C-alpha cells in the first residue's frame, strides 16, 4: 500500500475546503430535491448573479485595489448584446450569452486602457460616469434599445415543466467559473502582481511589473463573465431597459457584497453576495418597498466599515490566528537569519559589457520642486563590476538622484544611459527589465503578502506565459525560494512581510530585487537602522553578488562601511557631484571635508547603525 504524506492528508481534510465543497454540492442538487419550489430557486438565482458580479469586481478592486462602481455597465452590455442578437437572429439568448461576455470584455479593454491611468477617487468617479453614460445612451438610442420602453425578449422555448431550471444551472455554472477564475488568478504570478499594485503601485513598477497591462487585464477579467451573466439575466427577465440594466444601485450592491465577505479573498465576495441577497429579499418581503432596501444597504455598509472593515472572512482568520498565537512570541521575530553560504544559480542575466566599461551614465540631471533645486546638473557614472559609493550630507540629493535614475521621478533636464541604451524616457518597469534594480532607505515591501509572494511578484521581462505561472509552485516559486535561502530568509517564506523586523525586511527586499536578474542594483542605505551583525551579513551578500557580476551603486551614511566596501566613491553636495575617486582620495579631498563641515569622513556616522 502506498504511503500518504501528512501534508496530503491535511489538504484532503481541510475543514474550509470540505465546507465549500458541501455548499456547492448542496446548491447543485437543491432544485432536484425541491422540485416546484420556484420562489427559492429564483432567490438563489439572484444570489448566484450577485456572486458572479462580486467575484468579477474582486479581481480589479479586491486584488488590484482599483475600486469600481461601474460593474453594472458590463451586466447591461452583456444583456443587450445577447438580447438584441437573439431577436435579430432568432436564436435563444441563452446560447448567445457568451457573446455578451465578449462584448463586455471589449468594453473593458477600450475603457480600461484609458481609465486605468486614473487612481483613487478619480477612478471611482470615472466608473460611475461610465454607467450613467451608458444609461443615457441607451435611453436615447430608441431605434436599437427601445429607449425607456425597453426590449421584450421571446419566452423560453423549452418544456414548461422545467421552469427556471436552465436559468438556475446556467447562472450556477457561471458562479463556479467566476470562483475558479478568482482562485486561479490569486495563485498565479499575475495575481501576486495585482496584489503588489494594490499595496504600492510605484514600487510594483520598480520591480518590473508592467502595471498598465496588469490593470487592464484585471478590468477585462472582472467584466467578461459578468457580461455572460447579463445575457442569461436578460433572458430570465425576458425584458431589458436601460434604467434597469445600467443601474448604479446594482454596482453599490456588488461593492457591498464584496466588502461584507472580504474583498481580496477568494470566497469572501461569494459569501457576501448570499448575505446581501438574502437580506434584500427579506426586506422586500417584510418591508415591501425599495426605500427599505436603500436603508438596508446604507446600514450594512456603515456597519462593515466601522466593525469589520476587512470583511467577515479576514476578520475570522485574524481572530483564529490570535487564538493560535496567544501567549507566544510573534513567529517572524523568533527566527534568526541563516548565515550559511548557499549557491544560487541564474542570479544575473548575461552581461554584455566588460568590467571597467561604463554601465550607467547620468549626465546633467536636474530636478526642481518649485524654487527648490534638489538635483542640479548632476553627473554620475557607474562602471561595470564596481561597488560604487554615493555619499553626501543630508539633503544633498542622493535619494532624488536614485529616483531620477530609476524613473520614479522625471528629470527636468539631463539624460540617463544604461549599457549604452538611453532610458530616461522609459517607465520604471521597463528600466527594471533592462537590468536596473533598486531598494529603498525605508523598505517598501508589500506587508499584507507573504515573504514568498513578495519575492515571486517581480518580473525580469514581460512575457504573457509568465503571468500564468504559479506563484506557489513551479519554476518561479522555486527561484524565489532559492533567493530567500541565499539571503538567509527561507525559513520565513510563509510569514506576512508586515511581521518582519527591519533588518529582515532589508534582506527580503534584496531577494525581491534579485528576482529581476539585475545588472545594476541601487542600494539606498542598506545598513541604516540595522544591527552591526546584520550589517556584516549585508556587506557579505553585496561582495558575493559583485563577484557574480552584479554592479552596485550604494547610498550609505555608515562611512566606515562605505570606505571598506566601495571603490570608487562619488560625493554629492547641494545636488551636484563635487568629487569622485578612490576612498583614500575622497578622505583627503578638501572640498569633501568642507562639505562635511570640516569633519573627517572616516569618523562620520550621520545615521549610525542600531
PEMO-V346973 format. One record per residue. SS is DSSP state (2 for helix, 1 for strand, 0 for the rest). OMEGA is omega in radians with two decimals (NA if undefined). D_FIRST is the distance of its C-alpha to the first C-alpha in whole Angstrom. Layout:
<<SS,OMEGA,D_FIRST> <SS,OMEGA,D_FIRST>>
This chain:
<<0,-3.09,0> <0,3.14,4> <0,3.11,6> <0,-3.10,9> <0,3.12,13> <2,3.14,15> <2,-3.13,18> <2,3.12,16> <2,3.13,15> <2,3.14,19> <2,-3.11,20> <2,-3.04,18> <0,-3.13,20> <0,-3.06,23> <2,-3.12,26> <2,-3.14,29> <2,3.13,26> <2,3.14,25> <2,3.12,29> <2,3.13,30> <2,3.12,28> <2,3.12,29> <2,-3.12,33> <2,3.11,32> <2,3.14,31> <2,3.13,34> <2,-3.13,36> <2,-3.06,35> <2,-3.07,35> <2,-3.12,38> <2,-3.14,41> <2,-3.13,39> <2,-3.11,39> <0,3.13,43> <0,3.14,45> <0,3.12,48> <0,-3.06,48> <2,-3.08,49> <2,-3.10,51> <2,3.04,47> <2,-3.14,46> <2,3.09,49> <2,3.12,48> <2,3.07,44> <2,3.12,46> <2,3.10,48> <2,3.09,45> <2,-3.14,43> <2,3.13,46> <2,3.11,47> <2,3.09,43> <2,-3.14,43> <2,-3.11,46> <2,3.11,45> <2,3.05,42> <2,3.09,44> <2,-3.07,47> <2,-3.09,44> <2,-3.10,43> <2,-3.06,47> <2,3.12,48> <2,-3.13,45> <2,-3.06,43> <0,3.07,46> <0,3.11,49> <0,-3.03,51> <0,-3.10,52> <0,2.99,53> <0,-3.09,55> <0,-3.07,56> <2,3.12,52> <2,3.06,54> <2,3.13,56> <2,3.11,53> <2,-3.12,52> <2,3.13,56> <2,3.10,56> <2,-3.13,53> <2,-3.11,55> <2,3.13,58> <2,-3.12,56> <2,-3.09,54> <2,-3.10,57> <2,3.09,60> <2,3.13,58> <2,-3.14,57> <2,-3.07,61> <2,-3.09,62> <2,-3.11,59> <0,-3.13,59> <0,3.13,55> <0,3.08,53> <2,-3.14,53> <2,3.11,49> <2,-3.10,48> <2,-3.12,51> <2,3.10,49> <2,3.09,47> <2,3.02,50> <2,3.07,51> <2,3.10,48> <2,3.13,50> <2,3.12,53> <2,3.12,52> <2,3.11,50> <2,3.08,53> <2,3.14,55> <2,3.13,53> <2,-3.09,53> <2,-3.10,57> <2,-3.09,57> <2,3.13,55> <2,3.13,56> <2,-2.98,59> <2,-3.13,58> <0,3.02,55> <0,3.12,58> <0,3.14,59> <0,2.99,58> <2,-3.07,58> <2,-3.14,60> <2,3.13,62> <2,3.13,58> <2,-3.12,58> <2,3.14,62> <2,-3.13,61> <2,3.04,58> <2,3.13,61> <2,3.13,63> <2,3.14,61> <2,-3.10,60> <2,3.11,64> <2,3.13,65> <2,3.11,63> <2,3.12,64> <2,3.11,68> <2,3.12,67> <2,3.13,66> <2,-3.08,69> <2,3.09,71> <0,-3.03,70> <2,-3.13,71> <2,-3.12,71> <2,-3.02,67> <2,-3.08,65> <0,3.13,68> <2,-3.12,69> <2,3.11,69> <2,3.09,69> <0,-3.12,65> <1,3.11,64> <1,-3.12,63> <0,-3.14,60> <0,3.10,59> <0,3.13,58> <0,-3.06,54> <0,-3.13,54> <0,-3.11,51> <0,-3.13,51> <2,3.14,53> <2,3.12,50> <2,-3.14,48> <0,-3.12,50> <0,-3.11,48> <2,3.12,45> <2,3.10,45> <2,-3.12,46> <2,-3.06,44> <2,3.07,40> <2,-3.14,42> <2,3.08,43> <2,3.12,39> <2,3.11,38> <2,3.10,40> <2,3.12,39> <2,3.08,35> <2,3.13,36> <2,3.10,38> <2,3.10,36> <2,3.11,33> <2,3.11,36> <2,-3.13,37> <2,3.14,33> <2,3.13,33> <2,-3.08,37> <2,-3.09,36> <2,-3.05,33> <1,3.05,35> <2,3.04,37> <2,3.14,40> <2,3.11,39> <2,3.07,39> <2,3.09,42> <2,3.10,44> <2,3.09,43> <2,3.10,45> <2,3.11,48> <2,-3.07,48> <2,-3.05,48> <0,-3.02,50> <2,3.14,51> <2,3.10,54> <2,3.12,51> <2,3.12,48> <2,-3.10,51> <2,3.11,51> <0,2.96,48> <0,3.12,48> <0,-3.13,47> <0,-2.90,49> <2,-3.11,50> <2,3.12,52> <2,3.13,49> <2,-3.08,47> <2,3.13,49> <2,3.08,50> <2,3.11,47> <2,3.13,46> <2,3.11,49> <2,-3.14,48> <2,-3.12,44> <2,-3.06,46> <2,-2.99,48> <2,-3.10,46> <2,3.06,44> <2,3.08,47> <2,3.07,49> <2,3.11,47> <2,3.09,47> <2,3.09,51> <2,3.11,51> <2,-3.12,49> <2,3.13,51> <2,-3.13,54> <2,3.09,53> <2,-3.14,52> <2,-2.99,56> <0,3.09,58> <1,3.09,60> <1,3.07,60> <0,-3.03,63> <2,-3.10,63> <2,-3.14,64> <2,-3.10,60> <2,-3.12,58> <0,-3.02,59> <0,-3.11,60> <2,3.12,59> <2,3.06,58> <2,3.12,55> <2,3.11,54> <2,3.13,55> <2,3.08,52> <2,3.13,50> <2,-3.12,51> <2,3.13,51> <2,-3.12,47> <2,-3.12,46> <2,-3.14,47> <2,-3.12,46> <2,-3.13,43> <0,3.14,43> <0,-3.10,44> <0,3.03,42> <0,-3.13,38> <0,-3.06,36> <0,-3.06,36> <2,-3.13,40> <2,3.12,42> <2,3.12,40> <2,3.11,40> <2,3.13,44> <2,3.13,45> <2,3.12,44> <2,-3.11,46> <2,-3.08,49> <2,3.14,49> <2,3.12,48> <2,3.10,51> <2,-3.14,53> <2,3.11,53> <2,3.11,54> <2,3.14,57> <2,-3.11,58> <2,-3.01,58> <2,-3.10,59> <0,3.04,62> <0,3.09,62> <0,-3.12,63> <2,3.14,62> <2,3.10,64> <2,3.10,62> <2,3.12,59> <2,3.10,61> <2,3.12,61> <2,-3.13,57> <2,-3.13,56> <2,-3.14,59> <2,3.11,58> <2,-3.13,54> <2,3.12,54> <2,-3.14,57> <2,3.13,54> <2,-3.11,51> <2,-3.07,53> <2,-2.95,54> <2,3.11,51> <0,-3.05,48> <0,3.12,49> <0,-3.11,46> <0,-3.05,45> <2,-3.10,43> <2,3.10,39> <2,3.13,40> <2,3.11,42> <2,3.14,39> <2,3.13,37> <2,3.09,40> <2,3.12,40> <2,3.13,37> <2,3.12,37> <2,3.13,40> <2,-3.14,38> <2,-3.04,35> <2,-3.12,38> <0,3.12,40> <0,3.14,42> <0,3.11,40> <0,3.08,41> <0,-3.00,41> <2,-3.01,38> <2,-3.06,39> <2,-3.11,42> <2,-3.11,40> <0,3.02,39> <0,3.08,41> <0,3.11,41> <0,-3.06,39> <0,-3.13,41> <0,3.13,40> <0,-3.13,40> <0,3.11,38> <0,3.14,38> <0,3.12,38> <0,3.00,38> <0,3.09,40> <0,-3.06,43> <0,3.06,46> <0,3.11,47> <0,-3.11,49> <0,-3.10,52> <0,3.03,55> <0,-3.13,58> <0,3.06,59> <0,-3.13,59> <0,3.09,63> <0,-3.13,63> <1,3.12,63> <1,3.12,60> <1,3.13,61> <1,3.02,65> <1,-3.07,67> <1,3.02,70> <1,-3.08,73> <1,-3.11,70> <1,3.07,72> <1,-3.14,71> <1,2.98,73> <1,-3.01,72> <0,3.14,76> <0,-3.14,78> <1,3.07,76> <1,-3.08,75> <1,3.07,71> <1,-2.96,71> <1,3.09,74> <1,-3.06,74> <1,3.03,72> <1,3.08,70> <1,3.13,67> <1,3.09,66> <1,-3.13,62> <1,3.11,62> <0,3.06,59> <0,-3.09,57> <0,2.89,59> <1,-3.04,58> <1,3.10,61> <1,3.08,62> <1,-3.06,64> <1,3.12,66> <1,3.13,69> <0,3.05,70> <0,-3.14,69> <0,-3.10,70> <0,3.06,70> <0,-3.06,68> <2,-3.12,65> <2,3.07,62> <2,3.09,65> <2,3.07,65> <2,-3.13,61> <2,3.09,61> <2,-3.12,63> <2,-3.07,61> <2,3.10,58> <0,3.07,59> <0,3.00,59> <0,3.10,63> <0,-3.12,65> <0,3.03,68> <0,3.11,71> <1,3.03,72> <1,-3.10,71> <1,3.07,68> <1,3.07,65> <1,3.05,63> <1,-3.12,60> <0,3.09,59> <0,3.14,63> <1,3.12,61> <1,-3.03,63> <0,-3.03,61> <0,3.08,63> <0,-3.06,63> <0,3.07,60> <0,-3.09,57> <2,-3.09,55> <2,3.14,52> <2,3.09,53> <2,3.09,55> <2,3.13,51> <2,3.10,50> <0,3.04,53> <0,3.14,51> <1,3.13,53> <1,-3.05,51> <1,2.96,53> <0,-3.07,52> <0,3.09,54> <0,2.97,56> <0,-2.97,54> <0,-3.13,51> <0,3.03,50> <0,3.09,46> <0,-2.88,45> <0,-3.12,44> <0,3.12,42> <0,3.08,40> <1,3.09,37> <2,3.14,38> <2,3.12,35> <2,3.10,37> <2,-3.08,40> <2,3.11,39> <2,-2.99,37> <0,-3.05,40> <0,3.11,43> <0,3.05,43> <0,3.02,45> <0,-3.12,46> <0,3.03,46> <0,-3.06,44> <2,-3.08,42> <2,3.13,39> <2,-3.12,39> <2,-3.12,39> <0,-3.14,36> <0,-3.13,34> <1,3.10,31> <0,-3.07,33> <0,3.12,30> <0,3.09,28> <2,-2.99,28> <2,-3.07,31> <2,3.13,34> <2,3.12,32> <2,3.12,31> <2,3.12,34> <2,3.12,35> <2,3.12,33> <2,3.14,34> <2,3.07,38> <2,3.07,37> <2,-3.14,36> <2,-3.13,39> <2,3.07,41> <0,-3.08,39> <0,-3.09,38> <2,-3.10,34> <2,-3.10,33> <2,-3.07,35> <0,-3.08,34> <0,-3.12,33> <0,3.05,36> <1,-3.08,39> <2,3.13,42> <2,-3.14,44> <2,-3.06,43> <0,2.99,43> <0,-3.07,46> <2,3.13,49> <2,3.10,48> <2,3.11,44> <2,3.11,46> <2,-3.11,48> <2,3.12,45> <2,3.13,43> <2,3.07,46> <2,3.09,46> <2,3.11,42> <2,3.12,43> <2,-3.13,46> <2,3.12,44> <0,3.13,42> <0,-3.11,45> <0,-3.02,45> <0,2.94,49> <0,-3.06,52> <1,3.10,54> <1,3.05,53> <1,-3.13,55> <1,-3.14,55> <1,3.13,57> <0,-3.13,57> <0,-3.12,54> <0,-3.09,55> <0,3.10,57> <0,-3.06,56> <0,-3.13,53> <0,-3.02,53> <2,-3.14,54> <2,-3.13,51> <2,3.04,49> <2,3.10,52> <2,3.10,52> <2,-3.14,48> <2,3.12,49> <2,3.11,52> <2,3.10,49> <2,3.12,47> <2,3.13,50> <2,-3.13,51> <2,3.14,48> <2,3.12,48> <2,3.08,51> <2,3.13,51> <0,3.06,48> <0,-3.14,51> <0,3.09,51> <1,-3.09,54> <1,2.87,55> <1,-2.96,58> <1,2.92,58> <1,-3.09,60> <0,3.07,61> <0,3.08,63> <1,-2.97,62> <2,3.06,64> <2,3.11,63> <2,-3.14,60> <2,-3.08,62> <2,3.12,64> <2,-2.97,61> <2,-2.91,59> <0,3.02,61> <1,0.17,63> <0,3.08,65> <1,3.11,66> <1,-3.08,68> <1,3.08,70> <1,2.99,70> <1,-3.13,73> <0,3.07,75> <0,-3.12,72> <1,3.03,74> <1,-3.10,72> <1,3.13,75> <1,3.07,73> <1,3.14,71> <1,3.13,70> <0,3.11,69> <2,-3.14,68> <2,3.14,71> <2,-3.11,73> <2,-3.12,72> <2,-3.08,73> <2,-3.06,76> <0,-3.10,77> <2,3.11,80> <2,3.11,79> <2,3.13,75> <2,3.13,77> <2,3.12,79> <2,3.10,76> <0,3.07,75> <0,3.05,78> <0,-3.12,79> <0,3.07,76> <0,-3.09,74> <2,-3.09,71> <2,3.13,69> <2,-3.05,70> <0,3.02,69> <1,3.13,66> <0,3.10,66> <0,-3.07,63> <0,3.11,62> <0,3.11,58> <0,NA,57>>
